[in-house]
Amino acid sequence: MAELILILGGARSGKSTLAEQMARARGGDDVLFVATAQAFDDEMRERITAHQHSRPLSWRTLEAPLQLAATMRTAPLAGTVVVDCITLLTSNVLLSLPEDAPQAQVNQAVAGEIDAFIELLKSSQSIWIVVSNEVGMGIVPAYRLGRFYRDALGIANQRLARAADRVLLMVAGLPWELKPFKQIV
């Protein structure tokens, strides 16, 4: 039976570092790293390169900027799978839609990606470590695209958190365990 660990947090909170540490501890060399980033500019290329250099050479990498579940169905899984990150997957989905797409269409497209991914992992035997940004703690974005993005990612994170066995929130490099927790209602 698969295990899903969701790691949430703000930018530079230590999410990816923790995910890599957990993958090393649980998977050793049997790790598949699934990258959702796309290198559209020099800064992003540098970030991707830095992340690549932080991982062991023995880990396999699969690039899946869109259609995460469909792409992963064609690749052999590993004992441990790291997906970094849902934040960029959500952005990629949003930017693939028509500019005038309504919020409902954006939410449906992102939810479809996440639901397909959850179904895929349920049928595996892997340990899944999934990284995503928590964007719901800040101000309401001033622009339509920002609001749509924040709302769609919030929905994606909620879906993943419900399906997850463990949920961690990273703050200043420190993990807070959010789930499992005692249900009070």
N, C-alpha and C positions, 0 to 999 in steps of 0.2 A: 504494500500500500504506500502511495506517495505521501511525502511530508512537505508541507508548504510553510516557509518562513518568510514573512513580509517585513522588510526593513524600511521604515519611513523616516523622514527628517528633512530639514532645510538644506539649502546649498552649503557645501563644505562642512557638513555636520559629522562626517565620518561613515556615511552609509556604505559606500563602495568598499572602503577599507575593511569594515566589519564583515561585509559579505565575502570578501576574498579570504579573510582570516577563517571564517566559518567553513568555507569551501575547502581550504587547505586541511583543516582539522578533521572534517568529515569525509572528504573525497580523495585527499592526497593527489595522485596524478590522474584519477578517473573523474575529471571535471570537464564539463562543456560550458563555455562562457558564451552567452547569447547577448550580442551587442545590438542596441537599437539606434545608436547615434549615426548621423550622416555628416561627413566632412564637407560642409559647404563653404568654409572659409579657413584661413590659416590658423586662427585661434582654435577652432574646433579640431583641426588636424593635429595641432600640438597637444590638445587635451587627450585625444584618442591615442596618440603615440605614448604619452605618459602613462595612461591606463594599461596599454599593452605591455609596457616594460615592467609594470608592477606585478604582472601575472607570471607564474611558472611557464616555461616553454613547453612543458608536457601537456598543458591544457589545450584542448581544441577550442576554436572560436567559430561561431556561426553568426553572420550578420543578418539581422531581421528587422529592418526599419519599419516594415509594414507586414501585415498578414503573419503575425507571430506564430500562431498555431499551425497554419498551413505550411510555413517554412520549416518549422520544427518537425513536422510529420515526415519530411523527406530526409531528415538527418538522424544518424544513430545517436541515441541519448547516452548519457553517462550516469554513473551512480549519483553524482551531484551535478545539478544544473544551476548556474547563476544567470539571472536575467537582469541586465543593467542597461536601461531602466525603463520603467513604465512611463515615466515623465516624458522622455523623448518619443516613445511610441505614441503617446497621446498627442503630442505636438505634430508628429508626422501624419497621423490620421486627420487631425484638424486641418492641416495645410494641404492635404490631398483632396479636400472637399471644395466645392464651389465657394467663392468668397462670400456670397450672399446666403449660404446655407443657414437655416434657422437653428437655434440652440437644440431643439428636439432632434434634428438630424445629426448634429454633432454628437450629442449624448448617445444616440442609438448606434452610431458608427463605432464610437469608443467602447460602449458596452458590448457590442458584438465581438470586437477584438478580445476583450477580457473574458467574456463568457466562453468563447471558443478555446481560449488558452486554459481556462479552468477545467473544461471538459478533457482537454489533452492531458493535463497533469494528473487528473483522477485515474486515467487508464495506465499510468506509468508506475514504476517501482522506485523512481528517483527521489532524492531529496532536492527540493526546489528552494532556492534562495532568491527572492525577488526584491529589487530595489525600486523605490519610488519617492518622489518629493512630496512633502506635506505642504500644500500651498494655501490651505484654508485658514491660516492663522494671521494673515496680514490684512492690509487694506483691500477694499474692493477695487479691482483694476479700473482705471479711468477709460479704457478703450474696450470696445465690443469684443474684439478677438481675445483680449486678456481675460475678460469675464467668462467667455465661452470656454476657454482653455481651463481656467480655474474650476469651473463647475464640472466639466467633463472629467478632469483628473480626480476631483473629489469623489465622483460617482465610481470611477475605476478603483480608487483606493478602498472605498467602502465594500465593493464587491469582492476584492481580493482579501480584505481583512475578514469578511464573513467566512470565506473559504479556508483561510489560513489556520494552521495549527498553532502557530506562534506569531505575534506581531510585536516588533520592537520599534521604539521611537528614539532616534539618535538626536541628542542635544549636546553640542560642544564636545563631541567625541565620546559621549557616555550613552550607553543604551539603557532605555527604560522599557521594561517589559509591560506591554499593554494587554496581551492575551497569551496564555489563558488567564482569565480572571473570574472571580465569583459573580455569577449573574445575580443581580439584586431585584430584578423585576420578573 
